Amino acid sequence: MDAEPDSTSAAGVPGVPGAPGTRGDRRARRLAGAIGGALCGALLAAGCASMPTHGEVTEVQASQGVDSQVRVFGVPPADKASPPEIVDGFLEAMTSDDPQLETARKYLTEDAAKSWKPASSITVLSGGITRVSVQGDKDADGHRFKVTGKRLATVDERSAYQPDTGGARYEEFIQLVHDKNKQWRIASPPGGLVLSESDFQRIFRPVNKYYFADGTLVADPVYVRQRTDPDTRMDPLTQTVRSLLAGPSKWLGPVVNSNFPTGTELRGGTKSLTYDSQSTLRVPLNEKADNVAHPQCQKMATQLFYTVRDMTTSRLDRVELLRSDGSSLCAVTEAAAAAIANRAPAPRYQYYVDKDRRLVRMSLAVEKEDQQDPAEPVPGPLSATANGGGLKVGSAAVTYDEHRAAVVSEDGRALHVVSLTTAGALPPPVLTSKAGKLTAPSWDARGDLWIADQDPQNPALWRVPGGTGTPQKVDVAGLDSGQIGQLRVSSDGVRIALLVTKDNRRNLYIGRIERPEDKVDAAAVSVRELRSAAPQMETVTAMSWAPRGRLLVVGRESGGVVQARYMLADGSMVAASLPGATGLMGVAASEDEKKPVVGYSDEDGIVWLPPGAQWRTAASGGRGPVYPG
């Protein structure tokens, strides 16, 4: 039977801040030391010589967060520390930067310290961690505690983040025993690290590593330490390269491949990687990669180039791979890597549906601070003068080469695919909805067209091979009874974002697009392993893929207002938000970060947000803005 929670928790100690002997005092001392050391290092040239020996000590709670540049070191167990103090000290020491987490291991028995593998997994808890004493299960030789909290997410051994959208309760039992010196020590620690959300965000940072899918690079988001990893002693850049060599995350693994031979690792003893004066990164590998052919090596170097480039604002001109003996294996420049990566071309136009329900476009060739070229109707069968006025358009999508458009009629019933390069009659629809409406369509990089039918009796996700083939119904595992309201396929063609309405709520999910190796059975294309892409949002209004595998999401958190934010595709955390976007009903972002974000609202019509500028109205009365894709 469980007793009431003890008065202390990982979020801090009620009562007098920093009271001697309390957990708050220990945390205050370790953070004060860390902050003081950091400040002393920063001010060394100005004469910082010693730490103050007196003054007020203030408790710092985990929920308040700590600057990510501050190094934190645990406090070892005091002599004759009580069982509650041992548990609290261990939970705090797990958040430290000690090499090999040595301080945390001091709270464990000798056997537990040897077998404990903190790198095996990370459990992230929202809020604090509560320690509860378990009654009726302790005696002179043992003491048992239950550690609880609300599970926010887990991070696996591949460093991939998986949010827990069900709000499951975390519960772990910790057994204490007397060691040979009659000191209380933990005999059964948690399998990996257990961190509060604020500690996780302080200690870890998100990065993208890159793999290939059908010749196109795909971003695979993972987490690495902000500073030197306590286990490997590698800096963040080296940690990321090591993770890249280990292979893709489990979720993305079935649809991507790595060009590094199995078993490829960094050459033994490599703890740090840096650029040289020529902005070149040299990466030493082990013998597994010594004899790869030049084309394969170029793809390996391209994976590394984009992985490293995303991590820093410093210029990277070249990546060179080295054999195990230190000789050069191959190298790629920025231009060569861009050609091998086969990424989507930069858009020439931005498209939207104007107030007269025509598909129009605005040129992106001329960059102006306060204006842009006026919109013009797209050429071809949709032109206002073609066929006596053309089709009234409800929504549209344009191929990446901007040669064709997929348009849904204003009533939402018919899907047409038309040329944007040649005139002619409006072709017949490739898909119609019998009793519902079609969503806005989306093209993938392979030239296939995706759309959902909102027919209440027969809702379905459809793929039109090549944009002109026979529509094929796509199985979406885990969709259950939800209805797809919006969809967007990523430019790499292996992920699809689905805005699903269920029980009067709109939630955003990411699915993995699996294509059969047997090209004859093309109808077997399916969407697997849906996962929440915006668990922080109570409801989502609109979304678009954005640069570096992110999503731009318009939505509202619980108790908040509607806003547009960049989200990481693994659902892990919110990145930067866009100011002044509370009224947006739709949004579009380009893979090219130099192009403006485009949105629309009933009040303002089409609005643009160029990089480093403010929102401005581009066209009144427009709706449905899209970039190619």
N, C-alpha and C positions, 0 to 999 in steps of 0.2 A: 504494500500500500504506500502511495506517495505522500510525502509531507508537503506542507506549503513551501513555495520557493524561498530560498535563502534571500537575505537582504541585498546580496550583491549580484551583479550580472555583467556581461561583457560590455554593456553600454555605459557602465559607470556605477558609482555607489551613491545611494541616497544619503543625505546628511551633509556633514561639513566637508566641503571640497578639500581634497588633499589631506584628510585626517591621517596621522601617522598609523601605519600598519594596515590601512585599508587598500583595497584594490585601486581606488582612485589615486592614492599616494604613489603606488608603484608605477602606474601608468603615467602620472604627471612627471615623476622623476625620469623615466626612460625617454619621454618625449621632450622634456626640458633639456636633457643632456643632448639629445639628437639635434634639437633646434639650435642650442647654444653652439654645438660643434659645427653645424652648417654655417652659422653666422660668423663664427671665428674664422673658418676657412675662407669665407667670402671677404672678410675684412682684414685678413692677415697683413696685407700691404699697408693698412692704415694703423697697424700697431696692436691688433687684438692679441693679447698674450696669455690670458687666463680666464677661467670661468668665475663668475661671482660666487661667493661662498655664503651669501645670506640673501634674504628677500622672500617675498611671498611666492608660494608654490600653488598654482591653480590647476585643478583637475581638468583634463581634456578628455571628453567622452568620445567613444568610437563613432557615434552618430554625427558628430560635428565634422569629421573628416580631418585629414592632415595634408599639408602641402606635399605633392608627389615628389618634390626634390629633397625632402627631409628624410634622412636615414634613421631608422628606428631599430633599437637594439633591446632585446629582452633583459629582464632582471632575473638572475638565477634564484632558486629557492633558498629561503632563509633556513638557518638551522632550527630544527624542531618545528617547522611550519606545519600548521594544521591541515587536515584534508581539504577543507574549502579553499584555503590559500594555495594549495598545490594545484587544484583544478583551475582556479582563476589565473594563476601565474602561467600555467601551460597554455590556456586559451589565448592569453596576451602574447606569449612568446611565439606563437604560431604566426603572428603578424610581423615578426622582426626580420632584419636583414642579416642576421648572424650567418656566417659560413656554415653550411651543412645543418642550419637551424640547431646549432650546438646547444644554445640555452634552452630551447624547448625540450631537447632530449635529456637534459639534466633533471627534468621533472618525471622521467620515466624510469622504470626498472632497467637493469642492464640488458635483459633479454628483449624487452619492448623497445629500447633505444636502438638495438641492432636491427630489429625487424620492421620498425616503423618506416613507411614509404610515403612521405608527404607529397611527393610529386605524382602519385598515382591518380589523384583526383582532388578536386576542390569543390566544397559545398559552400554556396553563397547564400547567406540569410539576410532577408530584409529586416532592418532594425537591429536589435541587440540579440545576444545569446543569453539564455537564462539557465542557471545551474540549480538543480533541485536535488536535495538529499533524499535518498530512498530509504525509508524506515524498514526495520525488520530484516535488513540484509547486511548488517555490519556487526563486527565483534572486535575483539582486541587485535585480531590479525588482518582485518579487512574493513573497507568502507566503500560504499557504492553511491554514485551520483548519476543523475540523468541530465543531459544537456539538451535543451530544446530551443526551437525557434521556427520561424516561418521560412520555408525553403523558397528562395528566389530563383536559383539556377544551380546547375552543376557544370564543371569544366572537366573534361575527361583527360586521359593520358596523352591524347593528341592535341591538347590545348584548345579544343573546340568547346564553345559555350552552348549550352542547351537550357533555355528558360523553362521554368516550371510554371505553366499557366494555371494549374489547378490550385495553387496556394497550399500545397501539401505541408504538413507539419513535419519538421525535422526532429528526430529523436535518437539519441545515442547514449548508451550506458558506459560509464567509465568506472572501472574497478581499481581501487587503491589498496596497496598492501605495504607492510613494513619491509624495508630492505635489510641487508645484513647489518647496517649501522642504526637500525631502529628508526629510520626516517621514512615518512610516508612518501610513496612513489606510485605512479600510475602504471598498472600492469596491462591495461587494455585500452590504448588510446584509439581515437577515430582512425579509420583507414587512411584518410588523407587530410588535407587542410580544411578547417572550418573557419570561415571568415564572414564578418558582417559586410554589408554592401559597401559602406564607406571605406573599410579597410581594403576590400578587393579593388575598388577604383583607385585607391592610393598606390597599391602595390603593382597592379597589372595594367597593361595598355593593349588596345586592340591593334592588330596588324593584318595585312593581307599577304598571303603567299599565293603563288600562281601556278596553275597546271593547265594542260591543254585538253580541249574537247573538240574533236573534228577539226584540228588545226587552228583553233581560236583560244586565246588565253582566257582563263576563268579565275576570278578572285575567290580565295578560300579564307574567310576570316578566322583568326585564332587569337589567343592572348599570350603575351610574354611578359616577363618581369620588367618594370620600369628601370630597374637598375641591375646590378650584377646578380645573377641567379645564385641563391645560397648553395644549391646542390652541385651545379656544373661549374660555377665560377665564371660563366660566360656573360659578356655584356649583352644588351638587348639586341643589337644587330646580329651577333653571332648566334644567340638563341633562336632568332627568326630563321636564319639560314639552316641551322640544325633541324628546326621543325620542317622546313621545306624539304630537306633531304629525306626525312622520315616518312614522307608521303602525305596524301590529302586526308582531310577529316573523314570520319566514317560516313557522314551524311552525304558528302559530295563525292566520295570515292567511287561509287558505281558508275559515274558518268564522266569522269576525267582520268587522265593518265599523266604520269611523270616520265620525263625522258632520262632521268638519272637511273642508272642500273641498280637493281636490288642490292642492298648492302652498302651503297655509297654513303660515306660519312665524311666529316671534316677530318683532315689529317690529325693524328693523335697529338694532344697537347695544345690545340688551337683554342684559345680562350677569348681572343679579340680580333676583330676585323676592322680595318680603317681605310679611308681613301688616301691615295698618295697626292703629291702636289699637282699631278696631271688629271685629277678627278677620276682616277681609275681604282676600282676595287679588285684586289687579287684574292681569290678564294682557293686555298690548298685542299685537295681532296685525297682520299685514301686510294689504295691500289685498285679498288673495284671499278674506278672510272679511267684507269690508265690507258685503255686501248679502245675507247669508243671512237666511232667514225666522226669525221668532221661535221656533217650535217646534224647528227644527233647532239654533238657537243654544242653546236650553235643554239639549238633549242634549249639545252640545259642552261646555257649562259643567259638566254632570253628570260627564262623563268626567274633566274636570279636577279637579272637587271630590274624587272618590274617589281619584284618582291622588295628589293632594297630601295628602289626609287620612291616607293610609297612611304617609306619610313622617315624620310628626312627632307628638309627644304634645301639642303645643300645640293649643288649641281653634281650629277653623276654622268660622266661622258662615256665610260667604258667599263665592262666587267671582263676579267680574265680568269680562266680556270687553270689551276696548276695540278700537275700530276703528283703522285706521292713522293717523287724524287725532287720536286721543286721546279721542274721544267714546264714550259707553257704547253697547255693542252689545246686551248682555243680562246678566242675573245670575240666580243660583240661590242659595237658602238651603239649609240642611241638610235641612229638611223637604221642600222642593221636589225636591231631588236624590234623596232617598230614594224619593219617589213615582215619579220618572222611571226610577230604576234597576231597578225591578221585581224586587227581590231576594226570596229565599225568606222567608216569614213566620217569626217567632219561634215555636218549638215550644211547645205547651201541655203536652205529656206526654213522658215518656221511657218506652220500651217494652222488654220483654224476655220471654223464655220462662221460666216458673217451673219448679219441681221436678216439678210435676204435668203438665208439657208443655202448659200453657195460655199464650196470649198475654195478658200483663197490662201495665198502665201505671201510672206514678206521676206525680202532678201536679207541675208545675214552677212553679205559681202562687205558692206560699208558699216563700220563701227562709229556711231555718233553718240555723244553724251546725252543730248536732249531730244533726239528725234530718230526716226527710222524711215526707210523708204515706205511709201504707201502700199497697201495690200493690192494684189492683182488676182483675178480669177485664175485658177490653175488651167493650163492648156488641155486640149483633148476633149473627149465627149462631155465632160462636166462644165465646159466653158459656157458662159451665160448666153452666147449666141448660137451654140450648137443645138441642133435638133429642136429649135423653137423654144429654147429657154433652159434646157438641161434638167437634171434631177435635183429636187430639193433634198438637201443632205441633213441627216440628224447627227451623225458622227463619222469619223474617218481615221484611217491610218495610212501611212506612206512607207513604201519599201526603203531600205537603207540606201539604195542607189538612186532613189527619187524618180524612178521611171514609171511606177505604177501606184495607184491608190486603191484602197479598199474602202468603200463608203456604204453606210447603212442609211436607208431612206428615212425621211423625216418621221414617218409613222413607226419606225423601228421594226418593220416586217421583213425587208428584203436587203440582202447583201450583194453588192456589185463590185467587180474588180475591173478597173478602167486604166487605160494608158494615160500617162502624163506627157508623152512625147509625140503622139500621133493623133490626128483627128479621126472621127468616125462616129458610127452610131453607138448609142449606149448598149452594151452587151446585156444579155438576160442575167438575172440573179443567179449566183452560185449556191445560195442557201436562202431559205425563207423560214419564218417562224409561223406555225399554224395558228397558235392561240395566245402568243405572248409577244415579247419584244426581244430584239437582239442587242447585246451589249456593244460598246465600241470595240472594234477589232484591233488586233495587234499582229505585226509581222515579226518573225524571228530572222536571225542572220542567214539561215539556209534558204530563205524565200518562201517558207510555209506561213500560212495565215491562220490565226487563232481567233475564235469568237465563242461566246456563250449564248445559248438560247434560254430565255427566262420563261418559257412556256410552263405554266403552273402544273400541267399534267405530264409534261415530259421535259424537264430541265436537263440541259446537257452542255458539255464543253466539246466544241468541234475544232478539228484541224483540217484545213484545205491544203493538201500538198501542192506546193508550187503556186498556190493562189488560184489555180485553175482546175485542179484535179477533183475527184469525187470526194465530198466532205466525209470525214471519218470521225466517229464519236470516240472521245478520249475518256478512258476510265480514270477517275480521280479517287484514289484510295483515301478513305477517312473523311470524305466530304459530308457523308450522312445526308441529312435532310436540308442542309444549308443551300441557299441559292446564290449563284455567282452574279454579283452586280457590276463588277469591273474586273478587268484582267490586263496584265502587261507581261510580255515575255522579255526576259533580259537579252541584251545584245549578244551575249555568248551562246544563247539558245539552249541552255541546260536548266534554267530556272524560270518559273512562272509565278508572278504575284497575283493572288486572287483576293478580291474584296468580297467577303461572303456575309450575307444577311441571314441571321438565324435568331429566332425569339426576339425580334425587333431590335437586334444589335448588329452592327456592321464591324466585323473583325478582319484583319489583314493576315493572310497566310502566304508562306512561300512553299512551293512544291518543286520537287526534282523531276525533270522531264527525262524519262527513260525511253530510249529508242532501241528497237531490236537490232542485233547484229545482222540478222537475216533480213536484207533489204526487201526481199519478196513479201515479207509479212509486215509491211509498213503500217497496217492498221493496228498493230499491237503497241503503238506508241501510247505511253501512259504517264500519269503524274503520281508520284509516290512520296510518302513521308511528309505530309503537310505539317508545317510547324509555324507557330505564331511569330509574326514579324514585327508586331508592335504591341507587346503585352502591357506596356505602360499606358496605352490609349484605351479609354473607356469606349470610344467609338471612332471610326475612321471614315472620313468623307471622300477623300480622293488620294491617289498615289501615282508615283512615276519612278522608274529606275533612274538613278543618278550616277555620277562618276565613281569609279573605284568600287563597284559592286554594292553601293549603298542604295537606299530608297529615300525619296522625298515624300513625306506623308503629311497630309492635311487631316487633322483630327483633334480630339479633345480628351485630356486626362480627366479623371474623376474630380469634379468640383472646379475644373478649369475652363478656359475659353478656347475656341477653335484657333489653331495655329498651324503653321507649316514647319516641320522639322526634318532634318536628315537623320535617318535611322540606319543602324548597321543591319545588314541582311540576316544576321543570326539572331536578331531580336534582343541583343544583349544590353544595349544602352542607347541613350539619346545623344546624338552629336549636336552640332550647331542648329539653332532655330533661325527662321527667317523673320525679321521684325515686321510689324505692320501687316500681317497676313491673315487677320482674323476673319475676313469676309470671303476668303477663297472657297469656291465650289469645285474647282478643278485645277490641275497643275501639270506642268510638263518640264522636264529637265533633259539636257543633252549630255551625252558621254563626254563631250568637249567642254571642259570647265570654263573656257573662255566665252561660251555662249550664255545668253541671259536665261534665267528661270522665267517661265511664262505661266501665268495663271489667268483665271477669269472669275468674275462675280457678277451677279445681277445688277449691282449698282454701278460698277466701273467698266464692265466689259472685259476686253483683253488687256492685261497689264504685264509689263516687263520688269524684271529686276536684273540689270546688268551687273557683272562682278564689281564689287566695291562701290556701287551706286545705290540709289533709292528707287522704290517702285515708281513707275510712271505708266500712264494710260497709253496704250498703243492703238486701240480701236474700240469705240463704243458699240455696244450691242452684239459683240461677238461671243462665241462660246466654243467649248471643245478644243482647246489648243493642243497641238501635238508636234513633236519632233519626229523625224523618220524612225520607224521601228514599231 
